[in-house]
Amino acid sequence: MTFAGFVAYSGALAIAAAIPGPGITALIARALGSGFRSAVFMALGLVIGDLSYLTAVVLGLAMVAQTFGTIFLLIKWAGVAYLAYLAWSFWNSGITAEKIEARSGGGGAFAGVLSGLAVTLGNPKTMIFYIALTPTLIDLHAITLADYGVLAVVTVLTLLVVLIPYLALASKARWFLQSPKALKRLNRTAAAFMAGAALAIAGRTS
């Protein structure tokens, strides 16, 4: 695979990732509700989801994904259900001043990764990018194991460059919210973002 091919792939991926969608809205909601560190784990989940699709395409599973659409439909609705649950949680309880100061435990890491993975796997936009666009940028018949390794690294770096600024800005905003009224508004905002992400995924038919 040529250098130009890697550049074309990373450029297309950056544009696709930067366009606000379910992944971005869910990430912002996570950053608003739980801060930068928790949102980083969610970003990791988003990246793992992209790597899963990339791997599937490289292994020639695009046809399988199209044939067994029911599996991906189930994944989609599992992601919707999980995001709806998060929205309900933020709306009814969310964070408090104490949680802002003490939200440093490692128990939320797995939940963050899982939620990011659910968002990506449940987002047909991501599936379409890898199944429809990636084969036009990459010669899948000639790709080697080394090429795949480079593609994986490029994917991770490109997504992090796009996602980190989003969650950094959102997480900084939360530190200015100290009053109970502001925190309630923050919780409701995070819930709205989560619900919006769930609706966006549920509403996509392709």
C-alpha positions in Angstrom: 0.0 0.0 0.0 1.4 3.4 -1.0 1.9 6.5 1.2 -0.7 8.3 -0.8 -3.2 5.6 0.0 -2.6 6.0 3.7 -2.9 9.8 3.5 -6.2 9.5 1.5 -7.6 7.0 4.0 -6.6 9.2 7.0 -8.0 12.3 5.4 -11.4 10.7 4.6 -11.6 9.2 8.1 -10.8 12.5 9.7 -13.6 14.2 7.8 -16.1 11.5 8.5 -15.2 11.4 12.3 -15.3 15.2 12.6 -18.8 15.5 11.3 -21.1 15.7 14.4 -23.1 12.5 14.8 -24.1 10.0 17.5 -20.5 9.3 18.4 -19.6 13.0 18.9 -22.8 13.8 20.8 -22.4 10.9 23.1 -18.8 11.7 23.7 -19.7 15.3 24.6 -22.4 14.1 26.9 -19.9 11.8 28.7 -17.4 14.6 29.1 -20.1 17.0 30.4 -21.4 14.4 32.9 -18.2 12.7 34.0 -15.2 14.8 32.9 -12.2 14.4 30.7 -10.8 11.1 32.1 -14.1 9.2 31.9 -14.7 10.6 28.4 -11.2 9.3 27.3 -12.4 5.8 28.0 -15.5 6.3 25.9 -13.3 7.7 23.1 -11.2 4.5 23.4 -14.4 2.5 22.9 -15.3 4.5 19.8 -11.8 3.8 18.5 -12.1 0.1 19.2 -15.4 0.1 17.3 -13.8 1.6 14.3 -11.0 -0.9 14.4 -13.5 -3.7 14.5 -15.1 -2.5 11.3 -11.7 -1.9 9.7 -10.6 -5.4 10.6 -13.9 -6.9 9.3 -13.5 -5.1 5.9 -9.8 -6.1 5.6 -10.8 -9.7 6.3 -13.3 -9.6 3.6 -16.4 -9.6 5.8 -18.2 -6.7 4.1 -20.4 -9.3 2.3 -21.1 -11.1 5.5 -22.2 -7.8 7.1 -24.6 -7.2 4.2 -25.9 -10.7 4.2 -26.4 -11.1 7.9 -28.0 -7.6 8.5 -30.0 -8.9 11.4 -26.9 -9.2 13.6 -26.0 -5.6 13.0 -29.6 -4.6 13.5 -29.5 -6.2 16.9 -26.2 -4.4 17.7 -27.8 -1.2 16.6 -30.8 -1.5 19.0 -28.6 -2.7 21.8 -26.6 0.6 21.4 -29.8 2.6 21.3 -31.1 0.9 24.5 -27.8 1.5 26.3 -27.8 5.2 25.4 -31.4 5.6 26.4 -30.5 4.1 29.8 -27.7 6.6 30.2 -30.0 9.4 29.3 -32.5 8.3 31.9 -29.8 8.0 34.5 -28.4 11.5 33.8 -31.9 13.0 33.8 -33.0 11.4 37.1 -29.7 11.6 39.1 -26.7 12.6 37.1 -23.8 14.2 38.9 -23.5 16.2 42.1 -20.9 18.5 43.4 -19.4 15.6 45.4 -19.3 13.4 42.3 -17.4 16.1 40.4 -14.6 16.1 43.0 -14.6 12.3 43.6 -15.1 10.9 40.1 -11.7 9.3 39.9 -12.4 5.6 40.5 -11.5 3.0 37.9 -14.9 1.4 38.0 -16.2 3.7 35.2 -13.4 2.8 32.8 -15.1 -0.4 31.5 -18.5 1.3 31.3 -17.0 4.1 29.3 -15.3 1.8 26.8 -18.4 -0.3 26.5 -20.6 2.7 25.8 -18.2 4.0 23.2 -18.1 0.6 21.5 -21.9 0.4 21.6 -22.2 3.8 19.9 -19.8 2.9 17.1 -21.1 -0.6 16.4 -24.7 0.7 16.5 -24.0 3.6 14.1 -24.7 2.6 10.4 -22.8 5.7 9.4 -19.6 4.2 10.6 -20.5 0.8 9.1 -21.1 2.4 5.7 -17.8 4.3 5.8 -15.8 1.2 6.2 -17.9 -1.1 4.0 -18.6 1.4 1.1 -15.8 3.9 1.2 -12.7 2.1 2.5 -12.6 -0.4 -0.4 -12.4 2.6 -2.8 -9.3 4.0 -0.9 -7.6 0.7 -0.2 -6.8 -2.2 -2.4 -8.1 -5.0 -0.1 -6.8 -7.7 -2.4 -3.2 -6.5 -2.1 -3.1 -5.5 1.5 -0.5 -7.2 3.7 -0.3 -7.7 7.4 2.1 -4.8 7.7 -0.3 -2.6 5.8 -3.1 -3.5 8.2 -0.9 -2.7 11.1 -0.2 0.8 9.7 -3.9 1.3 8.9 -4.7 0.4 12.5 -2.2 2.9 13.9 -3.4 5.6 11.4 -7.0 4.9 12.4 -6.2 5.3 16.1 -4.2 8.4 15.7 -6.6 10.1 13.3 -9.6 9.4 15.6 -7.9 10.6 18.7 -6.8 13.8 17.0 -10.4 14.5 16.0 -12.1 13.3 19.3 -9.8 14.7 22.0 -10.5 18.4 21.3 -14.2 17.7 21.5 -14.1 16.1 24.9 -11.4 18.4 26.2 -13.6 21.5 25.5 -16.7 19.8 27.0 -14.9 18.6 30.1 -13.5 22.1 30.8 -17.0 23.6 30.6 -18.2 21.5 33.5 -15.7 22.9 36.0 -17.4 26.3 35.8 -20.7 24.8 37.0 -20.7 24.8 40.8 -24.2 25.7 41.9 -26.9 23.0 42.3 -29.0 24.7 39.7 -26.2 24.7 37.2 -25.5 21.0 38.0 -29.1 20.2 37.4 -28.9 22.0 34.0 -25.7 20.1 33.2 -27.4 16.7 34.0 -30.3 17.6 31.8 -28.0 18.7 29.0 -26.0 15.5 29.2 -29.3 13.5 29.2 -30.5 15.4 26.1 -27.2 14.7 24.3 -27.5 11.0 25.2 -31.1 10.8 24.1 -30.2 12.7 20.9 -27.5 10.2 20.1 -29.9 7.3 20.7 -32.5 8.8 18.5 -30.0 9.6 15.8 -28.9 5.9 15.7 -32.5 4.6 15.9 -33.6 6.9 13.0 -30.9 5.8 10.6 -32.3 3.2 8.1 -29.1 2.7 6.0 
